[in-house]
Amino acid sequence: MAAILLDVDGVLHVSREPIAGGAEAVNRLRQAGHRLRFVSNNTTQTRAALAEELRGMGIELDDEELQTTPRAAAGALAGRRVLALTMHAIVGEFEGVELVGEDAEAVLVGGADETPETNRVFSYMNLGRAFHELEAGAELYCLHKNRWWQTKQGPLLDAGAFVAGLEYAADIDATVLGKPSTPYFEAALEALDADANMTWMVGDDIETDIAGGQAHGMKTVLVRTGKFRPDTVERGTVRPDGIISSIAQLPDWLEENRI
């Protein structure tokens, strides 16, 4: 039986609309004895809220099986003064972090969402404040560096563009706390007590999920939902071990490949 890391957005749902057959697939994977961990770059919900939302889609999981970037940030930045450009909903996840408006030791950039709050969080004034703190010596962190994400209306610009802008302006490199960072993947493997070469990463993002998983020694399966684009796979150099129509096909694919 395998250890399996399942991406969430784009694999189990898009814009909170469930992918057909996802809940049944997760149940079948558990019945087959596979060990599962849900690894999300979601930056707009607490772990408890996201877990409850997934359970509302019929997906069985405990909160502890879900790994999120805000919690990763809390661990990495505990005890530090942090200027956070994040959605208000996740502020409570930053336990042990001192959130400040000036004289920060670190700047933390979260992700965008589909609401007007994105306009406020990533306003010119807030980005200018972040730049000022970076120029004064603060370190730059981001929950992820995704360029865009898939919604039911189509692709939307994500906060990776703002991270790149701050990197360019301040001549600094950001530390990524979510996928595809090494600490994030290592934490997931540790939680499953799994070796990388015996673990499968299943996702819709050829860069974050597939290339990221391969860079850490994992085997990978790309789903044709969410961010999947055929031309990106065809013109790129990253080759997943498998490509399936959706998460619904995963249990059968694993059985056919004797995994």
Secondary structure as the mmCIF struct_conf table of DSSP 4:
data_model
#
loop_
_struct_conf.conf_type_id
_struct_conf.id
_struct_conf.beg_label_comp_id
_struct_conf.beg_label_asym_id
_struct_conf.beg_label_seq_id
_struct_conf.end_label_comp_id
_struct_conf.end_label_asym_id
_struct_conf.end_label_seq_id
STRN STRN1 ALA A 3 LEU A 6
STRN STRN2 ASP A 9 ASP A 9
TURN_TY1_P TURN_TY1_P1 GLY A 10 LEU A 12
STRN STRN3 HIS A 13 VAL A 14
TURN_TY1_P TURN_TY1_P2 SER A 15 ARG A 16
STRN STRN4 GLU A 17 PRO A 18
HELX_LH_PP_P HELX_LH_PP_P1 ILE A 19 ILE A 19
TURN_TY1_P TURN_TY1_P3 ALA A 20 GLY A 21
HELX_RH_AL_P HELX_RH_AL_P1 GLY A 22 GLN A 31
TURN_TY1_P TURN_TY1_P4 ALA A 32 GLY A 33
STRN STRN5 ARG A 35 VAL A 39
BEND BEND1 THR A 44 GLN A 45
HELX_RH_AL_P HELX_RH_AL_P2 ARG A 47 GLY A 56
TURN_TY1_P TURN_TY1_P5 MET A 57 GLY A 58
HELX_RH_3T_P HELX_RH_3T_P1 ASP A 63 GLU A 65
STRN STRN6 LEU A 66 GLN A 67
HELX_RH_AL_P HELX_RH_AL_P3 THR A 69 LEU A 77
TURN_TY1_P TURN_TY1_P6 ALA A 78 GLY A 79
BEND BEND2 ARG A 80 ARG A 80
STRN STRN7 ARG A 81 LEU A 85
BEND BEND3 THR A 86 THR A 86
HELX_RH_3T_P HELX_RH_3T_P2 HIS A 88 GLU A 93
TURN_TY1_P TURN_TY1_P7 GLU A 95 GLY A 96
STRN STRN8 GLU A 98 LEU A 99
BEND BEND4 GLY A 101 ASP A 103
BEND BEND5 GLU A 105 GLU A 105
STRN STRN9 ALA A 106 VAL A 109
BEND BEND6 GLU A 114 THR A 115
TURN_TY1_P TURN_TY1_P8 PRO A 116 PRO A 116
HELX_RH_AL_P HELX_RH_AL_P4 GLU A 117 VAL A 121
TURN_TY1_P TURN_TY1_P9 PHE A 122 PHE A 122
HELX_RH_AL_P HELX_RH_AL_P5 TYR A 124 GLU A 135
TURN_TY1_P TURN_TY1_P10 ALA A 136 GLY A 137
STRN STRN10 GLU A 139 CYS A 142
BEND BEND7 LEU A 143 LEU A 143
BEND BEND8 ARG A 147 ARG A 147
STRN STRN11 TRP A 148 THR A 151
TURN_TY1_P TURN_TY1_P11 LYS A 152 GLN A 153
STRN STRN12 GLY A 154 LEU A 157
TURN_TY1_P TURN_TY1_P12 ALA A 159 ALA A 159
HELX_RH_AL_P HELX_RH_AL_P6 GLY A 160 ALA A 170
TURN_TY1_P TURN_TY1_P13 ASP A 171 ASP A 171
HELX_LH_PP_P HELX_LH_PP_P2 ASP A 173 ALA A 174
STRN STRN13 THR A 175 VAL A 176
BEND BEND9 GLY A 178 GLY A 178
TURN_TY1_P TURN_TY1_P14 LYS A 179 PRO A 180
HELX_RH_AL_P HELX_RH_AL_P7 THR A 182 LEU A 192
TURN_TY1_P TURN_TY1_P15 ASP A 193 ASP A 193
HELX_RH_3T_P HELX_RH_3T_P3 ALA A 196 MET A 198
STRN STRN14 THR A 199 GLY A 203
BEND BEND10 ASP A 204 ASP A 204
HELX_RH_PI_P HELX_RH_PI_P1 ILE A 206 ALA A 211
HELX_RH_AL_P HELX_RH_AL_P8 GLY A 212 ALA A 215
TURN_TY1_P TURN_TY1_P16 HIS A 216 GLY A 217
STRN STRN15 LYS A 219 VAL A 223
BEND BEND11 ARG A 224 THR A 225
TURN_TY1_P TURN_TY1_P17 GLY A 226 LYS A 227
HELX_RH_AL_P HELX_RH_AL_P9 PRO A 230 ARG A 235
BEND BEND12 GLY A 236 THR A 237
BEND BEND13 ASP A 241 ASP A 241
STRN STRN16 GLY A 242 ILE A 244
BEND BEND14 SER A 245 SER A 246
HELX_RH_3T_P HELX_RH_3T_P4 ILE A 247 GLN A 249
HELX_RH_AL_P HELX_RH_AL_P10 LEU A 250 GLU A 256
TURN_TY1_P TURN_TY1_P18 ASN A 257 ARG A 258
#
